[in-house]
Amino acid sequence: MGEILHTFEAASSGAYTNFVLSIIAALVGIGGMLYLLRREVSREQRNLNIVIAMLLFFLFLIGSSTAFFSYMRLRKVGPVDIYEAGVKTPYGKVAFQDIRNAEIIVDEEPNVLSGNTGRRTRMLTIIERDGKTHALSEEDYPIQEILGKMKQAIKDRKPQKEE
């Protein structure tokens, strides 16, 4: 694709913190549960031990599930590189001539109780000619700047093709 013109790193969000904290919670949950179930206790304390072990198992389940989904999200958040001839996102590379459309859209979640729009998220969508979509959220990337640099790279490239 040529030389890298611009690189945009994902904004430092709480995803890494969530991932680490959920791993710690899962380890504490499974470790505490195993300790309580192997510990010798009196007959009166056995029921309390089992209830606390069950709660620690739930902590393990919630922590490991959160860690898994945080990891899946982290895999889809990476640098965006703009080259002379195309762009590379976490979803793959695409040449400028293969881009059908690149625009910023607003994703609105309706608020069920009030009827108004709840959360609004702006997303840069890069749609290839074959239909594959690269979606970049404003929560992770400076999408306005990325779109501007892409347009500038395309504009700078066109006079070179005509010569």
Solvent accessible surface area in square Angstrom, and as a share of the most:
residue,aa,sasa,rsa
1,M,80,0.36
2,G,56,0.54
3,E,112,0.50
4,I,85,0.43
5,L,73,0.36
6,H,63,0.28
7,T,70,0.41
8,F,19,0.08
9,E,116,0.52
10,A,28,0.22
11,A,53,0.41
12,S,113,0.73
13,S,43,0.28
14,G,41,0.39
15,A,9,0.07
16,Y,136,0.52
17,T,76,0.44
18,N,80,0.41
19,F,57,0.24
20,V,82,0.47
21,L,106,0.53
22,S,8,0.05
23,I,68,0.35
24,I,89,0.45
25,A,28,0.22
26,A,7,0.06
27,L,114,0.57
28,V,85,0.49
29,G,0,0.00
30,I,47,0.24
31,G,37,0.35
32,G,21,0.20
33,M,25,0.11
34,L,78,0.39
35,Y,136,0.52
36,L,18,0.09
37,L,77,0.38
38,R,194,0.71
39,R,99,0.36
40,E,164,0.74
41,V,44,0.25
42,S,59,0.38
43,R,216,0.79
44,E,141,0.63
45,Q,87,0.39
46,R,99,0.36
47,N,111,0.57
48,L,97,0.48
49,N,5,0.02
50,I,78,0.40
51,V,73,0.42
52,I,69,0.35
53,A,3,0.02
54,M,95,0.42
55,L,102,0.51
56,L,37,0.19
57,F,75,0.31
58,F,92,0.38
59,L,66,0.33
60,F,56,0.23
61,L,77,0.38
62,I,117,0.59
63,G,3,0.03
64,S,39,0.25
65,S,55,0.35
66,T,59,0.34
67,A,6,0.05
68,F,111,0.46
69,F,135,0.56
70,S,14,0.09
71,Y,103,0.39
72,M,79,0.35
73,R,90,0.33
74,L,29,0.14
75,R,143,0.52
76,K,99,0.42
77,V,28,0.16
78,G,17,0.16
79,P,56,0.35
80,V,0,0.00
81,D,11,0.06
82,I,0,0.00
83,Y,26,0.10
84,E,79,0.36
85,A,30,0.23
86,G,0,0.00
87,V,0,0.00
88,K,59,0.25
89,T,4,0.02
90,P,38,0.24
91,Y,71,0.27
92,G,27,0.26
93,K,122,0.52
94,V,4,0.03
95,A,21,0.17
96,F,13,0.06
97,Q,97,0.43
98,D,63,0.33
99,I,21,0.11
100,R,140,0.51
101,N,62,0.32
102,A,26,0.20
103,E,72,0.32
104,I,42,0.22
105,I,67,0.34
106,V,68,0.39
107,D,70,0.36
108,E,75,0.34
109,E,83,0.37
110,P,104,0.66
111,N,65,0.33
112,V,140,0.80
113,L,173,0.86
114,S,70,0.45
115,G,64,0.62
116,N,103,0.53
117,T,68,0.39
118,G,40,0.38
119,R,145,0.53
120,R,141,0.51
121,T,16,0.09
122,R,85,0.31
123,M,46,0.21
124,L,0,0.00
125,T,9,0.05
126,I,0,0.00
127,I,35,0.18
128,E,20,0.09
129,R,151,0.55
130,D,118,0.61
131,G,41,0.40
132,K,91,0.39
133,T,64,0.37
134,H,0,0.00
135,A,36,0.28
136,L,3,0.01
137,S,24,0.15
138,E,70,0.31
139,E,101,0.45
140,D,11,0.06
141,Y,10,0.04
142,P,58,0.37
143,I,6,0.03
144,Q,112,0.50
145,E,90,0.40
146,I,0,0.00
147,L,17,0.08
148,G,38,0.37
149,K,65,0.28
150,M,3,0.01
151,K,117,0.49
152,Q,83,0.37
153,A,5,0.04
154,I,52,0.26
155,K,129,0.55
156,D,75,0.39
157,R,52,0.19
158,K,118,0.50
159,P,72,0.45
160,Q,132,0.59
161,K,133,0.56
162,E,148,0.66
163,E,181,0.81
